[in-house]
């Protein structure tokens, strides 16, 4: 693989692999709860529902993280992806307790997905402007996204 290509996607690959490990963790937790001797139907249902909810948004997360990283800037997209994984973990663990404990993780994850989606749109619009109007604002936009991405951590 060409070194230049690998440099442009390396962080995205790392976040993707972390997400795979996280999915395995979710599956193991559900399996463990299912096989436990004192199986409580409510606890299993909560865990199963949390895993299903996480898996429902997983393809969307991967698609917009990769699109944002390739079309605009790898580092902020990977950072937002890693923060999304943290929020998803918080959501899942919160669901193991009471359902209301999962709300902060859900809202934080939704913010990360919105940021990644906005990065995708801006990257695509910038590409189209460059192709059809001869204007390329990628350097300015990358500077802005790199500056704004740490602000996503503010509650």
Rosetta blueprint (number, residue, H / E / L):
1 X L
2 X L
3 X H
4 X H
5 X H
6 X H
7 X H
8 X H
9 X H
10 X H
11 X H
12 X H
13 X H
14 X H
15 X H
16 X H
17 X H
18 X H
19 X H
20 X H
21 X H
22 X H
23 X H
24 X H
25 X H
26 X H
27 X H
28 X H
29 X H
30 X H
31 X H
32 X H
33 X H
34 X H
35 X H
36 X L
37 X L
38 X L
39 X L
40 X L
41 X H
42 X H
43 X H
44 X H
45 X H
46 X H
47 X H
48 X H
49 X H
50 X H
51 X H
52 X H
53 X H
54 X H
55 X H
56 X H
57 X H
58 X H
59 X H
60 X H
61 X H
62 X H
63 X H
64 X H
65 X H
66 X H
67 X H
68 X H
69 X H
70 X H
71 X H
72 X L
73 X L
74 X H
75 X H
76 X H
77 X H
78 X H
79 X H
80 X H
81 X H
82 X H
83 X H
84 X H
85 X H
86 X H
87 X H
88 X H
89 X H
90 X H
91 X H
92 X H
93 X H
94 X H
95 X H
96 X H
97 X L
98 X L
99 X H
100 X H
101 X H
102 X H
103 X H
104 X H
105 X H
106 X H
107 X H
108 X H
109 X H
110 X H
111 X H
112 X H
113 X H
114 X H
115 X H
116 X H
117 X H
118 X H
119 X H
120 X H
121 X H
122 X H
123 X H
124 X H
125 X H
126 X H
127 X H
128 X H
129 X H
130 X H
131 X H
132 X H
133 X L
134 X L
135 X L
136 X L
137 X L
138 X H
139 X H
140 X H
141 X H
142 X H
143 X H
144 X H
145 X H
146 X H
147 X H
148 X H
149 X H
150 X H
151 X H
152 X H
153 X H
154 X L
155 X L
